[in-house]
Amino acid sequence: MLTSHELFGFMPPSLAADILEHAHTNDRELYRATLTAVANVRRVRTIFLGKQPRPARHAGMVAYLSRPGLELAAGTLLRGWLLKAHKSLLVDFLDGVGIAHKDGVVDDLPESVDDAKLKTAVDTILAKHSADVVKVYLHSFNTMNESQWKNLEAILKDDARLQF
């Protein structure tokens, strides 16, 4: 399983740039928090990063978000992006495995789900959504939740469609 910072290291650079661009455009608070976290690790002022051209700034931010020290910032950025930009993916997956939710958000996840439902849900979201986004979501889902499903972990490990 890949952690949030590892996902930033393995995902296509264009997807990582899209995630940052989405935060920049649609969630200024999240973007600012991510920018500040990167600036702190780089030991520069946030305003210094903010003055860089956005493509160069984002490429540098991704390089740092792929490091273990920024796991929290990377995870927060991924969660925010998934919840705001890909709610339909979350809804489709949770509906597919039969988990009650409110707009893709679950209060309590079950300890496990049925293998057949999980496989069908994964196949459905792969057919309906971008494969790269699905990969990021499923890896994030299993590492960011207290209930880590062994059958999802096996699918992530064995299904070539979900490999980076």
N, C-alpha and C positions, 0 to 999 in steps of 0.2 A: 504494500500500500504506500501511496505517495502522500507526504505531508504537504501543506500549503506552499511552503517555500520550495519544495522539490517540484511541485506542479509548475511554478513559475519558471523553473529551470528547464523543464521538459516540454512545456507547451510551445506551439509555434510562436515566434516573436510577434507576428501580426495579431494573434489572439491576445497576447499579453498587452500589446499596445491598445487594442480595442477595449480591454478591461479598464485600463487607466484613462483612456479617452472618455469612456462612459461615465466614470466617476467624476472626471473633470467637468463634464457637461451637465450631469444629472444629480450629482451628490457632492456638492462642494465641500461639505464638512468631512466626509469620508476621504475625499481627495486630499484635503489639507492635512488631515491626520496622517495619511500615508506619506505625504511629502515631508512632514515634520519628522516622522520616524526614520525615513531614509536620511534626512539631513543630520539628525542626531548621530546616526551610525557613521556617517561620513565626516562628522565633526565640522560641519559647515552650517552657516545660517540658512534658514528656510528661504529667506529672500534671495540668497545666492542661487539656489536651485530654481526658484520661481522666475528668475530673469533669463534662464537658459531657453533657447527655442524648444518648443514642446516636444518635437520628435526626439531630439537629443536628450532632453530631460527624462522622457519616458523610457528611452533605452537604458539610461543610467539607473533609473529607478528599478527597472526589471532586473538588472544585474544584481542589485542589492536585495531585492525582494526574494531572490533565489538563494539567499544565505540563511542558515539556521537562526541567526540572531534576530531576523525579522519575521519569524514564524507567526507571531501574533498579528503583526500588521498585514502580512500576506493573507492570513486566514480571514481577517476582518474585511479586507478588500474583496476577496472572493465571495464571501457570504453576502456582502452588500450588492455586488454585481449580479449574483445569481438571483437574489430575491427581487431585485428591481428590473433587471433586463431579461430574465428568463423564467418568470413566474409560471408560464404555461408548461415549461419542461418539468418544474417541480410538481405542479398539479398533475400532469400526465403520469409521472412516476408514482406518486403517492396513491393516486386513483388505481393505477395498475396493480399495486401490491395490496390494495384494500385497506389503506390507513386513513382514518379520518383526519382532516386538516382544515385550516382556514387560510385560503389563498396560498397554499404551499408551505405553510408553517405548521409544525406539529409540536404540541406540548410534551407528550410522552410517547416515545417510540417503543414498540414492542421489542422484546429481547431477540426475536427471530421472526422471519417470514417464511411462508411456504416457497419451496424451491421452484415449483412450476409457475406460480404467480410472479416471482421475481424474474425468472427467465423471460416470461412473456412481457413483463413491464420493460425490461432492458431492450428487448427486440423492438418493442413499440416506440420507445423514445429514440432509439437509433434510427428507425425508419422515418420518424417525424421531425427530428431536430438535427442540428449540425453535430457531426460525430465528435469534433474537438470539444465542443461545449458539453456534450454528454459525458465524455471522458473526464473532463474537469469536475463536472457535477458529481458523478458517481464516486470518484476518488475522494472528493471533498466530503461527500455525504458520509462515507464510511469512516473517515478519520476524525471528523469534527463532532461526531455524536458519541455519547456515552455507550450506547448500544451498538457495538460493531458486529454486524452480521457476518458469520463465517461463510455462508453461502455467497454473499456478495463479494467477500474477499476472494473466494475461489474463482468467481466469474471474472473479477478484475485481473486476476493472475493468469487465467487460462484463455480468455477470449481475446483473440488477436485484434478484434475491432476496438478494444478498449486499451490497447497498449500505446505508449508514446514512442 
